[in-house]
Amino acid sequence: MTIASMTGFARAEGHDGTLGWVWELKSVNAKALDLRFRLPAGFEALELGLRAVLSAKVKRGSITANLAITKSTTGSGLRVNRQALDMVVELARQLAAEVEAAPPRIDGLLALKGVLETGEESADDTQRERHNALLNTGFERALDSLAVMRLAEGARLEAVLAARLDEITALVREAEASAATQPAAIKARLRDLIATLTSAVPALPEERLAHEAALIIAKADVREELDRLTAHLHAARGLLAEGGPIGRRFDFLCQEFNREANTLCSKSADLQLTRTGLSLKAAIEQLREQVQNIE
């Protein structure tokens, strides 16, 4: 499997008789899956099924689905909904007995919603079901296009992530080769520190001296951090090879990368090792910025 980006845009349109529609899907980064539908009045019932379709194909990202409907009256004719008109006229008569007002005008009555209908508005259930099916098909077509775009962007991200991992690998090797990480250097530094300690406090007890020596050794030895960084690199490359929705796990791994790099810098008493550690932190931050885009 390949990785997918969380950003993308897709559009699909169609028409059937007097009904035309345009689906637009926009996807951006998010910590989880956030779905937002903007549907015209009368089409709200589509949302539940479309949410299920979208959730099955997308695991992460903030996605906005917008449906625009156009209706043509050409050839469909207009008709008066006599039942609605009768109800409005009767209500007007009742109100006229209570409130002094001019009688309703015909243009005002026809402007009321539901009184004047197009052929589409008076469509039967069979026609509505056909239109809903076509809208669902159009949505799936737009969703497929969105998935293709997210995968294409994911392929570009994968190359960038691989380059960042190569950079981190080189910096870890540079840190491993540093003289400050070598046993001989650690021993020499320990010897100098103990000599300084005993000269400052000649009567220092042996157990206190052993305790201080252990602290010095623990602080001077960064091999454990380097081993963990190497293990994290193997895990990161494994995630890239696995593909799919790996964004959350990769983001957590970046936090672990950063933790080890911080410890490496805090332990370092060597200028060159500190510089390497700071470069390592910068590379890890660049890696994490890119990981934020992964599904």
Secondary structure in CASP SS format (residue, H / E / C, confidence):
PFRMAT SS
TARGET T0000
AUTHOR 0000-0000-0000
METHOD secondary structure of the structure
MODEL  1
M C 1.00
T C 1.00
I C 1.00
A C 1.00
S E 1.00
M C 1.00
T C 1.00
G E 1.00
F E 1.00
A E 1.00
R E 1.00
A E 1.00
E E 1.00
G E 1.00
H E 1.00
D E 1.00
G C 1.00
T C 1.00
L E 1.00
G E 1.00
W E 1.00
V E 1.00
W E 1.00
E E 1.00
L E 1.00
K E 1.00
S E 1.00
V E 1.00
N C 1.00
A C 1.00
K C 1.00
A C 1.00
L E 1.00
D E 1.00
L E 1.00
R E 1.00
F E 1.00
R E 1.00
L C 1.00
P C 1.00
A C 1.00
G C 1.00
F C 1.00
E H 1.00
A H 1.00
L H 1.00
E H 1.00
L H 1.00
G H 1.00
L H 1.00
R H 1.00
A H 1.00
V H 1.00
L H 1.00
S H 1.00
A H 1.00
K H 1.00
V C 1.00
K C 1.00
R C 1.00
G E 1.00
S E 1.00
I E 1.00
T E 1.00
A E 1.00
N E 1.00
L E 1.00
A E 1.00
I E 1.00
T E 1.00
K E 1.00
S C 1.00
T C 1.00
T C 1.00
G C 1.00
S C 1.00
G C 1.00
L E 1.00
R E 1.00
V E 1.00
N C 1.00
R H 1.00
Q H 1.00
A H 1.00
L H 1.00
D H 1.00
M H 1.00
V H 1.00
V H 1.00
E H 1.00
L H 1.00
A H 1.00
R H 1.00
Q H 1.00
L H 1.00
A H 1.00
A C 1.00
E C 1.00
V C 1.00
E C 1.00
A C 1.00
A C 1.00
P C 1.00
P C 1.00
R C 1.00
I H 1.00
D H 1.00
G H 1.00
L H 1.00
L H 1.00
A H 1.00
L C 1.00
K C 1.00
G C 1.00
V C 1.00
L E 1.00
E E 1.00
T E 1.00
G C 1.00
E C 1.00
E C 1.00
S C 1.00
A C 1.00
D C 1.00
D H 1.00
T H 1.00
Q H 1.00
R H 1.00
E H 1.00
R H 1.00
H H 1.00
N H 1.00
A H 1.00
L H 1.00
L H 1.00
N H 1.00
T H 1.00
G H 1.00
F H 1.00
E H 1.00
R H 1.00
A H 1.00
L H 1.00
D H 1.00
S H 1.00
L H 1.00
A H 1.00
V H 1.00
M H 1.00
R H 1.00
L H 1.00
A H 1.00
E H 1.00
G H 1.00
A H 1.00
R H 1.00
L H 1.00
E H 1.00
A H 1.00
V H 1.00
L H 1.00
A H 1.00
A H 1.00
R H 1.00
L H 1.00
D H 1.00
E H 1.00
I H 1.00
T H 1.00
A H 1.00
L H 1.00
V H 1.00
R H 1.00
E H 1.00
A H 1.00
E H 1.00
A H 1.00
S C 1.00
A H 1.00
A H 1.00
T H 1.00
Q C 1.00
P H 1.00
A H 1.00
A H 1.00
I H 1.00
K H 1.00
A H 1.00
R H 1.00
L H 1.00
R H 1.00
D H 1.00
L H 1.00
I H 1.00
A H 1.00
T H 1.00
L H 1.00
T H 1.00
S H 1.00
A H 1.00
V C 1.00
P C 1.00
A C 1.00
L C 1.00
P C 1.00
E H 1.00
E H 1.00
R H 1.00
L H 1.00
A H 1.00
H H 1.00
E H 1.00
A H 1.00
A H 1.00
L H 1.00
I H 1.00
I H 1.00
A H 1.00
K H 1.00
A H 1.00
D C 1.00
V C 1.00
R H 1.00
E H 1.00
E H 1.00
L H 1.00
D H 1.00
R H 1.00
L H 1.00
T H 1.00
A H 1.00
H H 1.00
L H 1.00
H H 1.00
A H 1.00
A H 1.00
R H 1.00
G H 1.00
L H 1.00
L H 1.00
A H 1.00
E H 1.00
G C 1.00
G C 1.00
P C 1.00
I C 1.00
G H 1.00
R H 1.00
R H 1.00
F H 1.00
D H 1.00
F H 1.00
L H 1.00
C H 1.00
Q H 1.00
E H 1.00
F H 1.00
N H 1.00
R H 1.00
E H 1.00
A H 1.00
N H 1.00
T H 1.00
L H 1.00
C H 1.00
S H 1.00
K H 1.00
S C 1.00
A C 1.00
D C 1.00
L H 1.00
Q H 1.00
L H 1.00
T H 1.00
R H 1.00
T H 1.00
G H 1.00
L H 1.00
S H 1.00
L H 1.00
K H 1.00
A H 1.00
A H 1.00
I H 1.00
E H 1.00
Q H 1.00
L H 1.00
R H 1.00
E H 1.00
Q H 1.00
V H 1.00
Q C 1.00
N C 1.00
I E 1.00
E C 1.00
END
